[in-house]
Amino acid sequence: MPDSKNLNPANIRLIKVNDEYQLLACLKHEIWGANRNRFGKWEKGEYLAFIVDNGIAALAKVNGEQFISKTPIWENGVFPFRIPIKFLRFLPPENRPSHREGEIIEAIRDEAGYLYGWVINNGTTQIVTKCIKDNPKYIKRSPKSTSIDKKGIF
């Protein structure tokens, strides 16, 4: 994964992932998928923050155009509507900042109130990326060199 120190997105889409295994499959294949076409407004270069169990688990960028495929990647569904992504950071479960506590949720609520959506921007993106890029425990290893199973990565 790139060690890009210049992570300054204008906005970030928050992506809720059902479980760790689903995230690891995305990491390995560098793809995010959905059951319906939801990527119409997504653009190459947009940032995505992946959330697993209320923790910010990874930061990625959209890396191409959406496409349809029925090739199995995930065990819990086909998710034929897909978009290529490039992971910039991956945080192991024990090192993930919560998106529901501390300065992250305060910034989200200050910006958007209690009924915020799944796209954040302005100063909130700076706080989220700071929590990720300043974390010394992120994994730098390329996802192409990983193997996954239900226990985790590597």
N, C-alpha and C positions, 0 to 999 in steps of 0.2 A: 504494500500500500504506500502511496506517496507520503512523504513526510512534509507535506505542504504546511509551512508555517503561516502562510497568508490566507487564512480561512476567514474571509470577511463577506459572507453572503448578505444580500439585500433582504431576502426572506428565506424561510425554511418551511418545508412541509413536514408536519409531524406524522409519522407512520406507525400505527399501532400494530404490533406483530403478535399473533396468538401465543406463540411459545418459542423457546430457544431453538428447537430443531428447525422450525420454519425460517428463522433468521439465518441459521448456519447454512441452510440450503441456498438462500439468497446470496450469502457471502461467497459460497463456492461457485455458483453459476453466474454471479453478477447480474441477476435478473430479479425484478419485483413483479408479482402477478396479482390479478384480480379476477373475480367472476363476471364482472361487467366492465364495459368500456368507461373507465374513469380517468384516463390519461390525456383527454383532449386538450387541456390547457397547460399540460406539463411541457416544459421546454428543456432542451439540452443545456446542461450547465446548472440547472436548478438544484438546490441542496435539499437533502432529505435527512431527517433525524429519525432513526428507528427506535421505538420504545417497546421494551419487553418488561412485563411485570412492573410498570411504573418507573423503570430506570431507562435513561438514555443509553442505548447499547451500541449505537453506531452512527456514523455520519457518512453520507454518500452523496454523489452527484448523479443526475440523470445523464446518461452517456450515449443516447441515441433516440431514435424514433420508436414509437409504440408499434407492436406487431401482435399477431395472433399465432399461437402454437398450442398443440395438444400433447406435446412431448412431456412425459411425467418428470417433474422435478421434486415436488412436495408430496409427502405421504397423505396429507389431509385434503387434497383436492388437485384438480388440473390447473385452475386459474389460467384460462387461455389468453386473456388480455394481459400482455406483458410489455415491460419497458426495460431496456438495458441500463444498468447502473454501475458506477465505479465507487468502491468503498474507499474512504479517506482515513477513517478511524474505526476501530472495533474495540470495545471495552469489555473485558470479562465481567461476568455477573457481580463479582464481589467489589468491583471498582466503578460501578455505574452511578452517576448522580441521578437523584430522583427528579422527575419533571413535575412532581406534585408537592415539593417541599422547597424551603429556602428561597434563594434569590431567583431561581428560575420561575417558580409559580408566581412570586411577587411581581416579577417583570411582566409576565403574561397577563396577569390580572390588571396591572397598572395600564398596560397598552390596550387590552381588549375587554376588560371586565370579566365577570365570572362565566359568561357564556361565550368564551372564545372558540374560534373554529380550529381547523387543522392547518392553517397557514399562519405563521407568525412573522413579524418583520420589525423594522426599526431597531431600537436598542435591545429588544428581547433577543434577537438573533446573535448579537454580540455576547450576551450573557451565556446563551446556550453553547456557542462555539468556544467560548473561554473555558467553560466547564469541561469540554471535551479535549480541546487542544492542550490545556494546562495539566491534564491528568497524565502523570508519568507512566501509568500502567496500561496505556493503549497498546494494541498489538500492531506491529509494523509489517508482519509477514504477508506476502502476497497470497490472496485467496486461491490462486491456481495451484499452489503447492500444498494445499491442505487436504486432509481427509476428514470426513465428518461421520459421526454416528450419534446415537441418542445421548451419549455422554458429553459430547462437545466437539471441539475443534482440535486438530492435530492428533 
